């Protein structure tokens, strides 16, 4: 049970990190403020570091990980591009990113509760990812 929950939790983190990186990349070219750009770039770099840790843990179990749900990813891309086509301001970007962070935090907490038998390493990775998402949402609040 521990191994199964650990793998499942790591897979959800894997999908979450990939979704976060993709979302940041989708908006970066439109950012006007250097400070907002730095927040997003720093967050993306932290996501990349977590991705490396997640990949290492999944390899331990011989698992290939999980990509984000293609429908969710597609809907996110459409929403982002639609909103930015009407208003490509930093406020719109902050709004989109805050929504994404909030969804990520909600999902990751759900999986943390659902896969409670997961090992402490995977729980720690999940908590760090949650904190990363919460910190970004807080950091960019001034752009809303």
C-alpha positions, -999 to +999 in steps of 0.1 A: +000+000+000+028+024+008+045+019-025+012+022-044+002+054-027+037+068-031+037+062-069+002+076-073+011+107-053+043+112-073+024+108-105+000+136-095+030+158-086+046+150-119+014+161-138+010+192-116+046+203-122+043+198-159+010+217-160+026+246-139+056+249-162+034+248-193+011+275-179+040+298-170+056+293-205+022+301-221+022+336-205+058+346-202+061+363-236+032+386-227+046+398-193+054+435-192+067+440-156+102+428-150+093+419-114+063+398-125+086+381-151+111+374-123+084+359-100+072+336-129+107+327-140+118+319-105+087+298-099+093+279-132+129+272-122+117+258-088+092+237-107+121+223-128+141+214-097+111+196-083+106+178-116+141+164-113+134+151-078+100+136-089+117+119-119+144+104-096+117+091-072+096+077-100+126+059-115+132+042-082+099+025-087+103+019-124+075+043-132+073+067-161+052+094-144+021+111-156+014+139-181-013+164-174-048+155-186-048+166-222-083+180-220-074+201-189-042+213-205-061+222-237-088+240-219-062+259-199-044+269-231-076+281-248-087+301-217-052+317-215-051+326-252-087+339-252-082+361-222-049+374-234-063+382-269-088+405-252-065+419-226-028+410-224-021+431-193-001+419-163-033+419-144-048+393-167-017+372-164-017+374-126-054+365-126-048+334-149-018+323-128-036+328-095-065+306-107-040+279-118-021+281-085-053+278-066-064+247-086-030+232-081-031+237-044-066+223-041-057+192-062-024+185-045-040+187-010-067+163-021-041+138-034-021+143-002-051+133+018-061+105-006-027+089-007-020+091+030+001+059+030+026+075+007+062+077+019+075+108+036+098+117+007+068+120-017+047+138+009+075+163+013+078+169-024+040+174-025+041+199+003+070+219-012+050+220-045+019+233-026+040+259-009+056+270-042+021+275-057+008+293-027+039+316-026+035+325-063-002+334-058+008+356-029+037+372-047+017+382-077-014+394-058-003+430-063-008+426-101-045+416-098 
